[in-house]
């Protein structure tokens, strides 16, 4: 299977196509004869996708450090908010009835 980089004859975008892979933008499928003719007239250049991907290097997602028990922080925050709410109610009651 030949893969070539061409300017699509239908939509004009620069794409990599093959006999099994149509244009990404317009969906035009190229026949093997068309690809050979484009290569002979230098309107296309052969591409090896595997080499392009290998040149980029391995794509590894960054590893995020997650604390082993994130729920403990949530419990502490909720307890602190509850305590503040309780203190505000106590102060309101003291001010209201004194």
C-alpha positions as CSV (number, residue, x, y, z in Angstrom):
1,X,0.0,0.0,0.0
2,X,1.5,3.3,-1.1
3,X,1.0,6.3,1.1
4,X,1.7,9.7,-0.5
5,X,1.5,13.3,0.6
6,X,-0.4,15.4,-1.9
7,X,-2.5,18.4,-2.3
8,X,-6.0,16.9,-2.7
9,X,-7.3,17.2,-6.2
10,X,-10.8,17.7,-4.9
11,X,-10.5,20.1,-2.0
12,X,-6.9,21.4,-2.2
13,X,-5.9,20.5,1.3
14,X,-2.4,19.0,2.0
15,X,-3.1,15.4,3.1
16,X,-1.6,11.9,3.3
17,X,-3.7,9.4,1.2
18,X,-3.4,5.9,0.0
19,X,-5.7,3.5,-2.0
20,X,-7.4,2.5,1.3
21,X,-7.2,5.9,3.0
22,X,-9.3,8.7,1.5
23,X,-8.8,12.4,1.9
24,X,-9.4,13.4,5.5
25,X,-11.3,16.6,4.6
26,X,-13.5,15.7,1.6
27,X,-13.4,11.9,1.5
28,X,-12.0,11.5,-2.0
29,X,-10.6,8.0,-2.6
30,X,-7.6,7.7,-4.9
31,X,-7.1,4.7,-7.2
32,X,-3.7,3.1,-7.5
33,X,-3.3,4.4,-11.0
34,X,-4.0,7.9,-9.9
35,X,-1.3,7.7,-7.2
36,X,1.2,6.3,-9.6
37,X,0.5,9.1,-12.1
38,X,0.8,11.7,-9.3
39,X,4.2,10.2,-8.3
40,X,5.4,10.3,-11.9
41,X,4.5,13.9,-12.4
42,X,6.0,14.9,-9.0
43,X,2.7,16.2,-7.7
44,X,3.0,13.7,-4.8
45,X,5.8,12.5,-2.6
46,X,6.0,9.1,-1.0
47,X,5.6,9.0,2.8
48,X,6.2,6.3,5.3
49,X,3.9,7.1,8.2
50,X,5.7,4.7,10.5
51,X,9.0,6.7,10.1
52,X,7.1,9.9,10.7
53,X,5.6,8.6,13.9
54,X,9.0,7.1,15.1
55,X,10.7,10.5,14.5
56,X,8.3,12.2,16.9
57,X,9.3,9.8,19.7
58,X,7.1,7.9,22.0
59,X,4.0,9.7,23.1
60,X,3.8,9.2,26.9
61,X,1.2,11.0,28.9
62,X,2.5,12.9,31.9
63,X,2.1,11.0,35.2
64,X,0.1,12.9,37.7
65,X,0.9,12.4,41.4
66,X,-2.3,11.6,43.3
67,X,-2.3,11.4,47.0
68,X,-3.2,7.9,48.2
69,X,-6.2,9.2,50.2
70,X,-7.7,12.4,48.8
71,X,-10.9,11.9,50.7
72,X,-9.0,12.7,54.0
73,X,-8.5,16.3,52.8
74,X,-12.2,16.5,51.9
75,X,-13.2,15.4,55.4
76,X,-10.9,17.9,57.0
77,X,-12.3,20.8,54.9
78,X,-15.9,19.7,55.6
79,X,-15.1,19.5,59.4
80,X,-13.5,23.0,59.3
81,X,-16.5,24.5,57.5
82,X,-19.0,22.8,59.9
83,X,-17.0,24.2,62.9
84,X,-17.1,27.7,61.4
85,X,-20.8,27.5,60.8
86,X,-21.4,26.2,64.3
87,X,-19.3,29.2,65.7
88,X,-21.3,31.7,63.6
89,X,-24.6,30.3,64.9
90,X,-23.3,30.4,68.5
91,X,-22.2,34.0,68.1
92,X,-25.6,34.9,66.5
93,X,-27.5,33.3,69.4
94,X,-25.3,35.1,72.0
95,X,-25.8,38.5,70.3
96,X,-29.5,37.9,69.7
97,X,-30.5,37.0,73.2
98,X,-28.1,39.2,75.3
